[in-house]
Amino acid sequence: MDTIKIIEVKEDVRANNDRAAEALRARLHDAGTLLINLMSSPGSGKTTLLAATLDRLADSLAIGVMEADVDSDVDAHAVAAHGARAIQLHTGGMCHLDAAMTEQGLHSLGIDGLDLVFLENVGNLICPAEFDTGAGKKVMILSVPEGHDKPLKYPLMFEVSDLVIVSKMDVAPYFDFDLKELEKNVRMRNPNATICPLSAKTGEGMDAWCNWLRAAVNDWKK
Amino acid sequence: MDTIKIIEVKEDVRANNDRAAEALRARLHDAGTLLINLMSSPGSGKTTLLAATLDRLADSLAIGVMEADVDSDVDAHAVAAHGARAIQLHTGGMCHLDAAMTEQGLHSLGIDGLDLVFLENVGNLICPAEFDTGAGKKVMILSVPEGHDKPLKYPLMFEVSDLVIVSKMDVAPYFDFDLKELEKNVRMRNPNATICPLSAKTGEGMDAWCNWLRAAVNDWKK
């Protein structure tokens, strides 16, 4: 069986972006606003999870949401209805956000008084993992139907994430999904990631996720 | 609510690729080998569907499979066990295949005597839609758990596909998934696409898919 290796030259683009991301992160730190880069495949339940999270946290934290999408604005309307300051970012076909686009989004959103901003990145397990947006924390969502083998196939996404959310746990009985096997696969890529299985539908695991968020916001403001 | 539009300049890259893709398609037509570009999100069931398809067609058609992946070679081994000539393409982090990479893959695979070659593209609903690989047909898979709203969020993928497979129909009762709504959303993007709901697990819809493939191969050889 042959293996073909193809390398794309993109180091310059990445280095410039890394500098912009570091500068943005420092400014967000000074402002006391934690930016979370939320990444996943299409259809992993990002928007549903955000809505359920806002229902639990919007009374105690001031939260903003930037929904990035290739097209449409269904998501921003949905989360705004749950108490967040929300904007939609259209990427014009691009498969990820970089630090410059994120900064442009934050400028439009306005971070004054916000404790926490979620950046809902483009639904994609590859490109968003490669570009630092300037976020303080990176969170990825893997939904149960996608399968426990995904850390083997999309290693970088799992390597860069601080927290791995396993969403749609309520449908686990209907899939060949092994949480222990997933944990083993995640650990191979990232021994330090926190793994948080949950269901926005039943509420299972939502307390652990919200506690993680509260602690992350408190740490960021220190 | 603000909307931010960001445009990436990539017309030159695309135009060069389009020419290479046209040339490759013409050569495949002369050789009588139909190349199918199979695209989907991660975890949509591409590999499981291919295995079930090979079990039904490998006796009557000579089939090759090129599995593109950012990393790992689990898929190529899996499909080779079901009677296909198979190779793995590693993209070195890239989120799509272009015509040059596809040609390199076909050269390694060897198309002599093959009626049909599946190119399992990188799991991603954005980038693969933008790059013509030289395939004769484009097929996308949307799995039930991803939701019926996906044509609204990833319009280009649905616009370019000749056939939309709706996979994992066996779990439809456990999700808020409306096939009629999906069909309406697909039609908005692409009035001509064939929609094929199926389950590789129960076999539902597999005959329709295999019949579509047989007819496409016959058309290609005319």
Chai-1 contact restraints between the chains, C-beta under 6 A:
chainA,res_idxA,chainB,res_idxB,connection_type,confidence,min_distance_angstrom,max_distance_angstrom,comment,restraint_id
A,D2,B,I87,contact,1.0,0.0,6.0,A-B,restraint_1
A,D2,B,S108,contact,1.0,0.0,6.0,A-B,restraint_2
A,T3,B,Q88,contact,1.0,0.0,6.0,A-B,restraint_3
A,T3,B,H90,contact,1.0,0.0,6.0,A-B,restraint_4
A,I4,B,L89,contact,1.0,0.0,6.0,A-B,restraint_5
A,K5,B,H90,contact,1.0,0.0,6.0,A-B,restraint_6
A,K5,B,G92,contact,1.0,0.0,6.0,A-B,restraint_7
A,I6,B,T91,contact,1.0,0.0,6.0,A-B,restraint_8
A,I6,B,G92,contact,1.0,0.0,6.0,A-B,restraint_9
A,I6,B,M101,contact,1.0,0.0,6.0,A-B,restraint_10
A,I7,B,G92,contact,1.0,0.0,6.0,A-B,restraint_11
A,E8,B,M94,contact,1.0,0.0,6.0,A-B,restraint_12
A,S41,B,S41,contact,1.0,0.0,6.0,A-B,restraint_13
A,S41,B,P42,contact,1.0,0.0,6.0,A-B,restraint_14
A,P42,B,S41,contact,1.0,0.0,6.0,A-B,restraint_15
A,P42,B,L125,contact,1.0,0.0,6.0,A-B,restraint_16
A,P42,B,E146,contact,1.0,0.0,6.0,A-B,restraint_17
A,G43,B,E146,contact,1.0,0.0,6.0,A-B,restraint_18
A,G43,B,G147,contact,1.0,0.0,6.0,A-B,restraint_19
A,D71,B,P155,contact,1.0,0.0,6.0,A-B,restraint_20
A,S72,B,L152,contact,1.0,0.0,6.0,A-B,restraint_21
A,S72,B,K153,contact,1.0,0.0,6.0,A-B,restraint_22
A,I87,B,D2,contact,1.0,0.0,6.0,A-B,restraint_23
A,Q88,B,T3,contact,1.0,0.0,6.0,A-B,restraint_24
A,L89,B,I4,contact,1.0,0.0,6.0,A-B,restraint_25
A,H90,B,T3,contact,1.0,0.0,6.0,A-B,restraint_26
A,H90,B,K5,contact,1.0,0.0,6.0,A-B,restraint_27
A,T91,B,I6,contact,1.0,0.0,6.0,A-B,restraint_28
A,G92,B,K5,contact,1.0,0.0,6.0,A-B,restraint_29
A,G92,B,I6,contact,1.0,0.0,6.0,A-B,restraint_30
A,G92,B,I7,contact,1.0,0.0,6.0,A-B,restraint_31
A,M94,B,E8,contact,1.0,0.0,6.0,A-B,restraint_32
A,C95,B,C95,contact,1.0,0.0,6.0,A-B,restraint_33
A,C95,B,I126,contact,1.0,0.0,6.0,A-B,restraint_34
A,C95,B,C127,contact,1.0,0.0,6.0,A-B,restraint_35
A,M101,B,I6,contact,1.0,0.0,6.0,A-B,restraint_36
A,Q104,B,I4,contact,1.0,0.0,6.0,A-B,restraint_37
A,S108,B,D2,contact,1.0,0.0,6.0,A-B,restraint_38
A,N124,B,N124,contact,1.0,0.0,6.0,A-B,restraint_39
A,N124,B,I126,contact,1.0,0.0,6.0,A-B,restraint_40
A,L125,B,P42,contact,1.0,0.0,6.0,A-B,restraint_41
A,I126,B,C95,contact,1.0,0.0,6.0,A-B,restraint_42
A,I126,B,N124,contact,1.0,0.0,6.0,A-B,restraint_43
A,C127,B,C95,contact,1.0,0.0,6.0,A-B,restraint_44
A,P145,B,P145,contact,1.0,0.0,6.0,A-B,restraint_45
A,E146,B,P42,contact,1.0,0.0,6.0,A-B,restraint_46
A,E146,B,G43,contact,1.0,0.0,6.0,A-B,restraint_47
A,G147,B,G43,contact,1.0,0.0,6.0,A-B,restraint_48
A,K150,B,P42,contact,1.0,0.0,6.0,A-B,restraint_49
A,L152,B,S72,contact,1.0,0.0,6.0,A-B,restraint_50
A,K153,B,D69,contact,1.0,0.0,6.0,A-B,restraint_51
A,K153,B,S72,contact,1.0,0.0,6.0,A-B,restraint_52
A,P155,B,D71,contact,1.0,0.0,6.0,A-B,restraint_53
A,V171,B,Y174,contact,1.0,0.0,6.0,A-B,restraint_54
A,Y174,B,V171,contact,1.0,0.0,6.0,A-B,restraint_55
A,Y174,B,Y174,contact,1.0,0.0,6.0,A-B,restraint_56
